[in-house]
Amino acid sequence: MNATAAHAGAPASASAVALVVHDVAPATWPDCQRLIAAVESITHGPLTLLVVPHFHGGRAAADEAAFVAALDARRARGDELVLHGYYHRDDAPPPRSLRGFVERRLLTRREGEFAAIDLAEARTRLAAGIALFRDHGWPLRGFVPPAWLLNDATRVAIDRSGHPFEWVAVRRGLYRLPGWQLERTANYVYSPDRAWRRWMSRGVLAREMRAARDRPLLRISLHPADSRVPQVMAHWCALIEGAVRTRRVVTKSGFIAEAATRRERPSHVLAAGAAR
């Protein structure tokens, strides 16, 4: 299927898909470019790019002119840039519960930066991320905590940040702000680096495929490591081709704006639309 046909053929319906590239940073950019090229071989719809300002404490995004220029070009194309943590590294005290160990060590392996952070540090890192976007003239509407983990302190930090965030993503959906109303979504994601993790991912994907039938938004969450495993990339391409046949490609902020509009329309208008 060629890219233009895939995008043009998507129906004008309420069903949408967000094609999301995670962990976008100078160190991961070559992998991200491979993901983007694979997606663009299927559809020219807008992408949602999750930017990490100082990935793992390495090369800072603000110091890399070529990287900044590349993101400017993606934004000019219609892609959305989203704040994705600050370091993307869990440096909080070790978990003390089984659930904490599973979430912060087994499933994410020390990537859940905002899972157990304190309020002061959460506010500091959010402020630094907001400043990066402001300094480069990048609109900032959403926040995605690494590994989709955020604690109560992070929620407070977001509310007190002074920035008008419109949404926050977690694994099971998108919170609309300021009221923290959850819009449930389906979310496809791989853990590609071990055979047993790939096997586990396919089981989770099967569950999410069933959930997607009843969800207005499907999120396809691509990570840099995916690009290094040919069988994972082949599966992603098949899933994306299937998704864009039946769903419109949107950014996450585009979906949230549409959801807000639907809720603001009078009930008799919604009923009339449904009747058609």
N, C-alpha and C positions, 0 to 999 in steps of 0.2 A: 504494500500500500504506500503511495507517495504521500509526503507530508501535507501538501495542500489539500488533497482529497480527504485525508483523515480529519483535518480541522474543519473544512467546509461542510463535511457530511454530518457533523454532530448536530443533534436535534436542538431546537429552541425550546427546551423544557426546563422544569425546575431542577432536574438532576444535574449535578455539577461534579467536576473532578479538579482538584488542586494538585499540580505536579510540583513537588517540593524538593529542593536540593538542600540538604543539611550540611552544617560544618564548613561553611564557605569562609576560607581564610587564605592568606598567601601560601602557607605550607601545603594546603590541600587543593589549591586551585587547579593544578594539572588534572587531578582525578575528577574534580567538579566539571572541568571542560569536557572530559570524556562522557560524563553523565549527560551534560547538556547536549552534546552532539548526538547521542543516542536518542534522546527525547525529540530533538529537532528533525531526526530522520523520519519521525512518525507524525508530529504535529507542530505547527507554528504558534500554538496557543501560549499565553503568558505563563512564566514560571514564578514560583515563590522561592527566593534565595535567602537562606538563613545565615546571617553574617556573624561570625565570632570575632570580636575586636582584637583579642590577644590570645589566640589559640594556644593552649597548654603553656602559656608564658613565653612562647617563642617569638616569631616575627610578628610585630604589631601591624595591623592593617593600615593604620594611619601613616606608617613609615614607608609603605610600598606604593610608589606612584603608579607603577604599571598595573598593580592590582586594583587600585582606586579607579584608574581609567577604565579598566575592564568592567567594573561594576557600574560606572557611569554609562557605559555603552549598553549594558544589559538593561538598565533602567530606562534609557531612551527607547529601547526596543519595546518596552511595555511590561517588563518584569518588575516584581515587587521585592524590595529589600526589607528584611525583618531582623530585629535584634535577637540573637541566639546566645544568651548568656554573655559572659565576658571572657573567662579563661576556658570554659568547657572542661573543667577539671574539678573533681570533688576533693577539696582539701579540708573539709570539716572533720571533727572528731569521728573516729570509726563508729559504725552502727553497733547498737547494743541489743537489738531485737532480731528475731529471725526474719521478720518482714523487711526490716532495714537492710539486713545482709543480702537478701534476695534482690531487692530493688537497687541497692547501691553498689553491690559487688558482683553478684552472679549475672544479673540481666544487663547491667550497664558498665561494670568494671571501672568504677571510679570516674565516671563521666557526669554524674548528676550534680552539677555545681550548686544548684539552689535547693537541694533536697534537705540539707540540715544546716544551712548557713544562718548566722544570727542577723538581727535586723540592721545593725549598723553596717555590717559588711555588705549585706544585700543592697542597701541604699547606695553605698559607695560604688559598687560595681554597676548598678543600674545607671547611676549618674554619669559614669565614665562612658558607658555604651551610648546613652542618649547624646552625650557631647560629640562622639564620633559622627553620628548621623547629622547632628546640627551643623558641625563644622564643614561637612561635605555637601550640605544642601540636600540630603536624602530624606524624603518624607518617612516618618516612622509611625506606624499605626499599630503594630503588633509586637508581642514578645513571646518567644518560645524558649522555656527553660530547657537546658540540655537534658536529654533522656526523658523529657516531659515530666520532670519531677520538681515540684515546688512545695515548700512548707508554708505554714501560716505567716512566718516572719516575712517571707518573700511577698505574699499577698499584701501585707501591710505596706511593705516598701514600695510596691507598685502603686498602691492607692495614694501614697504620700510623695511620690516621685515628682509631682508637679507637671508631669508630661501627660497629655491626653491620650493615653493608650486606648484603643478601641476593642482590643481582644487579646486574650492569652490562650495559647494552645496547651492542652494536656493530651495524653495518649488517647483518651476516649472521646475527645471533642474540643470545641472552642468555647471559651468563656467570653460572652459579650460584656464589656465594661461600659459604665461603672458598676453595674448591678451584679456582676458575676453570674449571669444566667448562662447555663450550659446548653450549647447547641451540639447534640450528639452527632458524631460522624463515624464512618468506617475509616480505618487507617491501615494501609498496607505497609509493612516494613520487614526488612531482612536483617539477620545477623549472619554475615557471610563467611567469617574467617575460619570456621571449623566445620567439618562434615556434620557433627551432631547438632551444631547451632543452625545449619542450613535445614536439616531435617525438622528441627523444632520450629523454625520460621515457617516452613510450609504448612505445618499444622495450625499455626496462628493465622496464616493467610487464609486457609480454608474457612476458619471461623469468621474472619472479617469479611470474606466474600459473601457469606450468608447474611451477615449484618448489613452489608452494603445495599441489599435489595430494599431495605426500609429506611435508608438514610439519604437525605437530599445531597449530602456532600461526601465524596470519597477522597481521601488524602492518600496520595502515593508518595511515600517518604523515602527518598533516595539518599544514600550516604556514600562518601568518597570511597570507602573500602569495597562497596558493591562493584565499582568499575574494574576491580582487579580480578574478578572471578567470572570467567566467561559464561558458565551455566547460570549464574545469578543474573547476569545482564541479559541473556537470552530470555529468561523467564520474565524479567521486568519488561522487556520490549513487547512480549506477548500480552502481558497484563495491560500495558499502556494502550496498545492497539485496540484491545477489547473495550477499555474504558472510554476512549474518545469516540468510539462508534455510537455510544448511547448517552454520553454526557458532554455538557459544555465545559471547556477548559476555563477556569477562573483562578484568580489569585485568592488567597485567604481573605484579604480585606474586601475584595469584591464580593465574596460570598457573604461576609458579615454585613456589608451594606445592603445587599439584597434581602437578607433575613430581617434586618431592621425595617426595611420598607414594607415587607409582607406583614409585619406585626402592626405597623402604623395604619394600614389600610382598613377601612371599616369592614365589619364582618359580612355585610351584604355584598360588598365588592368582591371579597374573597370567595363567597358562595357563587357569585355569578361567574367568576373566573374558573372555578372548579367545574361548573356546569358545562362550560365550553370544552 
